[in-house]
Amino acid sequence: MSNDIIMIDGVRYHADRPKDCRNCFFFKNRKKGCSLGKGNCYYLAQSPKAVSPCKTCPYGPCISFCMRKVLGEKGVPKNA
């Protein structure tokens, strides 16, 4: 594989990736699609990062414990 990287829809791929998934070795047919799955693409240069639940947390940055877990998802204590 080459060291060149291309960006497609904000995802980093190796430059030797086919322009269309249908031209890829791992693409089976229109009904089944890719046998590896989009998140496991052979040409991915970097694995997609999981979205952190803390990104939209209304309680701010955690110090030593997660306020969302302490208060529950709705903001009500679990023990109450």
N, C-alpha and C positions, 0 to 999 in steps of 0.2 A: 504494500500500500504506500501511496505517496504521503508526504508530510503536509501537503496543502489541505487547508480546511475551507469549506464553503458553508454559508448560512442559508438555510431554507426555513422560512416561517419561524425564525428565532432559534432554530435548533442547529447545532454544529455537526456537520457530516464531513467525512473524508472526501476529497475532490474526485476520486474515481467512482463515486456513487452514480448509478444510472440516473438520467434525467427523469425517468418515469419508473415507478415501482414495477410496472408490468414487464419491464425489460430485465428485472433482477432475477437471479437464479432461484431465490427463495420464494418468489411469487408463484402460487399454484394456479389459481384461476380467479375469475371475477367473483365467484361465489365465496370461495374460501379466503382469498386474499393472500397475504404474506404468512408463511408458515412460522416465522419467528415472532411476529407481532410487532407493532409499531414501536413499542418501548424497548425492544430487543434487537433493533435493526443492526445488521452486520456492519453497516457503514457509519454508525454513530461514532463521532469523535469524542464525545463526552456523554456519560449517562445523564438522562434528565433528572433534575433535582426535584425531590419531593417538596411539596408546599408545606411549610411549617404551620401548625395550628396556632402558633404564637404570633404569626404575622398580623392577624386581625384581632388579637386579644385586646379587650377593652381595659384590662387591668394593668397594662404597662409591662415593662420587663420584669421577669421573675428574679428574685434574689437567691433564695435557696429552696423554694417550693413553688409549685404552680397554683396560682390563685383560682384558675378555672377548674382545676381538679378539687381544690378545697371547697369552693362554693358550689360546685356542680355546674353543668352547662347552662342552666337558667339563672344562675346567680343566687340560688337558694341553698343553704347548707344541707348536706346529705343527712346529717344526724338530726335535723329538726323535724 
